[in-house]
Amino acid sequence: MILDIARLSLFPALMAFAAASDLLTMTISNRVSLALVAGFLVVALAGGMGLSDMLLHAGAGAAVLTVAFACFAMGWVGGGDAKIAAAAAIWFGFADLMNYLVYASLFGGALTLLLLQFRQWPLPYALASQTWLLRLHAKESGIPYGIALALGALAIYPETEWVRAIDLAHFAAR
């Protein structure tokens, strides 16, 4: 039961926190990425995932980290975005990685277009005192891509093996 609760809540909660953090501060703490990796290890070990499967999941994370840090080096994404994408990829492994990347890209494109449009209009006076909103509205600011990464992750997470392994009948009986 505790394992099922962890499968249902840990990854979604950490991804939602990463998105909120990126929205409000334009940063994602390394602690969130580390918590995702540690959470994966705990849930994978508790769920009986074999070493070879765990290594494949780690390989997916390493592949995403490599590409994401190349994008970071070119100034295309933030460092926190690169790390959170890699940490999420560890959870998805190669089986769900492409779906995650496609969804995150689609949400990222939509987010970028929305923010570019939002930045064309002046902020209403009543909202001009909100520091996070001023930062988000500034044309020289980047895009808080952690939001798109989290939305992509949360969109496909219900279809992953993590959720399919949950004994829903056990929850229904209570």
TORDOMAR-611625 format. One line per 10 residues: their letters; for each residue x, y, z of C-alpha. Coordinates in steps of 0.2 Angstrom, whole numbers, plus 2048, in hexadecimal, padded with zeros to 3 digits. Example, Ala and Ser with C-alpha at 12.3 -4.5 7.8 and 13.67 -1.06 7.14 Angstrom:
2
as> 83E:7EA:827 | 844:7FB:824
//
This chain:
174
mildiarlsl> 800:800:800 | 80E:80C:804 | 817:808:7F4 | 807:80B:7EB | 805:81C:7F3 | 817:820:7EF | 814:81B:7DD | 805:826:7DC | 80B:836:7E5 | 81E:837:7E5
fpalmafaaa> 822:83A:7D3 | 813:845:7CF | 816:850:7DF | 828:853:7DB | 825:857:7C9 | 817:863:7CE | 822:86B:7DB | 830:86D:7CD | 823:876:7C2 | 81D:882:7D0
sdlltmtisn> 82F:886:7D5 | 833:88A:7C3 | 824:895:7C0 | 827:89F:7D0 | 83A:8A0:7D1 | 840:89B:7BF | 84B:88E:7C8 | 849:87C:7CD | 853:876:7DC | 860:868:7DA
rvslalvagf> 857:860:7E9 | 847:85D:7DE | 851:853:7D1 | 85B:84A:7DF | 84A:846:7E8 | 844:83F:7D7 | 853:834:7D5 | 853:82E:7E7 | 840:82B:7E6 | 842:821:7D6
lvvalaggmg> 84F:816:7DF | 844:813:7EE | 834:80F:7E4 | 83E:804:7D8 | 846:7FA:7E6 | 837:7F9:7F0 | 82D:7F3:7E0 | 83A:7E6:7DC | 841:7ED:7CC | 850:7E4:7C6
lsdmllhaga> 861:7EB:7C5 | 861:7EA:7B2 | 851:7F4:7B1 | 857:801:7BD | 867:803:7B2 | 85C:805:7A3 | 852:813:7AC | 863:81B:7B1 | 868:81A:79F | 859:823:79A
gaavltvafa> 85D:831:7A7 | 86F:832:7A1 | 86A:833:78F | 85E:842:793 | 86B:84A:79E | 878:849:790 | 86C:851:783 | 865:85E:790 | 876:864:796 | 87B:866:784
cfamgwvggg> 86B:871:782 | 870:87A:792 | 882:87D:78C | 87A:886:77D | 86F:890:787 | 85F:888:781 | 859:881:792 | 85D:884:7A5 | 867:879:7AF | 859:875:7BA
dakiaaaaai> 84E:870:7AB | 85C:864:7A5 | 85D:85C:7B6 | 84B:85A:7B9 | 848:853:7A7 | 856:846:7AB | 84F:842:7BC | 83D:83F:7B4 | 845:835:7A6 | 84C:829:7B3
wfgfadlmny> 83A:825:7B9 | 834:822:7A7 | 842:818:7A0 | 844:815:78E | 832:80E:78D | 829:81E:790 | 837:82A:78C | 832:82F:77B | 820:833:780 | 827:83D:78F
lvyaslfgga> 832:847:783 | 824:84A:776 | 818:850:783 | 824:85B:78C | 829:863:77B | 817:866:776 | 813:86E:787 | 823:878:786 | 81E:87F:775 | 80D:884:77B
ltllllqfrq> 815:88B:78B | 821:895:781 | 814:89C:775 | 809:8A1:784 | 817:8A9:78D | 81C:8B3:77D | 80A:8B9:77B | 809:8BD:78E | 819:8C7:78D | 812:8D2:77F
wplpyalasq> 804:8DA:78A | 808:8E5:799 | 804:8DE:7AA | 7F5:8E5:7B3 | 7F9:8F0:7C1 | 7F2:8E5:7CE | 7FE:8D7:7C9 | 80D:8E2:7C7 | 813:8DF:7D9 | 815:8CC:7D7
twllrlhake> 827:8C9:7D5 | 825:8B8:7CE | 819:8BF:7C1 | 825:8CD:7BC | 833:8C0:7BA | 827:8B6:7AF | 822:8C5:7A5 | 833:8CC:7A2 | 838:8CA:78F | 84A:8C6:793
sgipygiala> 844:8B8:79F | 845:8A6:799 | 837:899:798 | 834:88F:7A8 | 835:87F:79F | 833:875:7AE | 821:878:7AD | 820:86F:79C | 82C:861:7A2 | 820:85E:7B1
lgalaiypet> 810:85F:7A6 | 818:853:79A | 81D:847:7A8 | 80C:848:7B1 | 803:845:7A0 | 80B:834:79D | 80E:82E:7AF | 7FD:826:7B1 | 801:81B:7A2 | 812:815:7A9
ewvraidlah> 816:805:7B1 | 817:80E:7C2 | 805:811:7C2 | 800:801:7B9 | 808:7F7:7C7 | 7FD:7FF:7D4 | 7EF:7F4:7DB | 7E0:7FF:7D9 | 7D5:7F1:7E0 | 7DE:7F3:7F0
faar> 7D9:806:7F1 | 7C7:803:7EB | 7C5:7F6:7FA | 7C9:804:807
//
